[in-house]
C-alpha cells in the first residue's frame, strides 16, 4: 500500500505564496501520474494540477500562471508552488498518486488565504 503525505499548508495573506510538498512511500516514477486536488468548504473536490511520468503537465484554468507543479523522483516527492494566492484558493489540498495498481490519496493539508 502506497502512502502519500502532504505538508506545507498554512495561513497566508492574499498575494502571498506557499509551497506544498507531497511525500510518497514508494517510487513516484512507478506512478502513471501525480496530481494535486483541492476541496473548498461546501464545494466538490477539483483538480488543480497533474504531472505525468513523461513530465506532461496540466493545470486548472483558475491556477494557470500562478501555480507550478514539479517533482523530485529521487526523493519521491511532488511539489506545488502557489503564488499570488487569493481567498478563492482557500481549500484543503490533496495529493494523489495514480498507478495501474490503484489511486493513492493523502490526508490533505489546509491552505487558508485571508487578511
N, C-alpha and C positions, 0 to 999 in steps of 0.2 A: 504494500500500500504506500503510494507516494504521498508525502505530506508537503504542503506549501504554507508558509507563514509570512504574513505581511507585516511591515513596520514602517514607521516614518510619518504617520498621520499626526494631526495636531490642530491647534488653533492658529490661524494666520489672518492678517488683515487683508482686505481687498487690495489687489495689485501685488501681493506677495507671492512667494514661491515655496514649494515643498518638493521633496524628493522621496517617493515611496520606494520601498525595496520589497522584493519577494524572494524568499529563500526556499529552494526545493530540496527534498531529501534524496532525490535521485537526479541523474544527469538530465538536465533540461534539453540536451541535444537529442535525447531519445524522444522528446515530445514533438509532436507534429507542429504544435504552436503553443505559445504562451499569450495570455491576454489579461487585460485589466478591465473589470466591470465596476460599476458603481450603482448604488441604490440610495436615493434620497427619500426622506420620510414621505410616506403616502404615495410613492411612485414605484413603478416597476424597475427591476434591475436592468441597466442598459450597458451596452458595450462601449468602452472608452477607446481601447487601442489593442491591436494584435501584432504579434511578430512571429513569423513562421520560422521553421528550421532553416529555410532558404533565405531568411532575412527579408522576406516581404513584409512590409509594414502598412497598416491601415489605421486610420483614426476616425472617430465620430466627427461629424461636421462641427459640432459645438466646441471641440477642443483643438481643431487643426490650427497650427501656428502657435499654439500655446503649450501643448503637452508634447513630450518626446518619450517614446518607449525605447528601451535598449536592454541588452542582456550581456552577461559575462558567463560564457559557457564553462570556463574553468572553475568558477565559483558557484555554478548552478544558481545564479541569481538573475532576476529581471528587475528592471527599474522603470519608474515613471516619473520623469521630471515635469513638474507642473509650474508654469509661470503665469504671471498676470491673472491670478486667481480672482474669481468673482463669487459673490454669495450663492450663485446658482451652481457652483461646483461643490457645495456642501453636500456630503454624502458619506456613506460607508463604502470604501473602495476594497474590491476583492480581486485577488489574483487567481487565475485559472490556468491549469496545465491540461493540455488536450493531447491525448495519445490514443493509439489503437486499443490500448487496454482499458481505457476509461478516461473520465474527466475528473480533475482533482481541484477542489476549491479550498482556498484558505478561509480563515475565520473573519477576515476583514479588518480594516483599520479606519478609524473615523477621521474625516477631514472636515473641519469647520472653518468657513471663511466669514469673518464678521469683524466689524469695527467696534 
